[in-house]
Structure formats: C-alpha cells, structure tokens
C-alpha cells in the first residue's frame, strides 16, 4: 500500500539522502512499517542508523554530511526529543551544515475521545 510514510521515504531517497539517523519511538510505527515493506519489496530507501539519543543522531548526521557533502535525515520524538537536539542544531547552524530534521506528531487525545485514538 502506498502511504504517506512510503512517500516520505521515496522523497528522501530521491533527494539523495543515504541515511536516516533515528531515535524511533511511539511516534513512528507507520514509518517503521514503510521501511519494512520497502525492504521486503526491494524498493530503495535510505539506510537507518538507530541512535540512542537525539544529540547523537544529529551529530552523526552532521558528520556524515561533512564527509559526503549531502544533507542527511534525522528522525526523533516530538517535544522532548526535539528539545534534545538544541546543541546539535546550534552546531549545524554555526557550521552551515545542511540537515533534514523530522519529529513525530504530538498526541491530541488521551481518553479515546476520537475514533481510532488511544
């Protein structure tokens, strides 16, 4: 099935992103499913490097971009994960290193108020 996550991976691939430096979590099941489906069907997608911390993810992407000359993708949790990028964002901005940063979606229901919600 062609989903938004599949289109996202396709766009990254077409943009020349070779790696996704990620700290996956509850924000990213659709993306993980799209990665698995792409691998199962042989579609090209960027390599995923799992990082235990957001600062590590962006710092690794920073280094890769310096060596390869191409912007890389960073995928993190929303809110606290995005906040944890602060130092690495500063480093990349000061060094004028290109980076693509994506965060998950913040939940807007908690008690099952909407169909399909938690």
ZIUR-V800953 format. One record per run of one state. SS is the DSSP state (~ for helix, > for strand, _ for the rest). FROM is the first residue (numbers start at 0). TO is the last residue. If there is no record, write none. Layout:
ss: {SS | SS}
from: {FROM | FROM}
to: {TO | TO}
This chain:
ss: {_ | ~ | _ | > | _ | ~ | _ | > | _ | ~ | _ | > | _ | ~ | _ | ~ | _ | > | _}
from: {0 | 3 | 14 | 18 | 22 | 28 | 41 | 46 | 50 | 53 | 68 | 71 | 76 | 79 | 83 | 85 | 95 | 98 | 103}
to: {2 | 13 | 17 | 21 | 27 | 40 | 45 | 49 | 52 | 67 | 70 | 75 | 78 | 82 | 84 | 94 | 97 | 102 | 117}
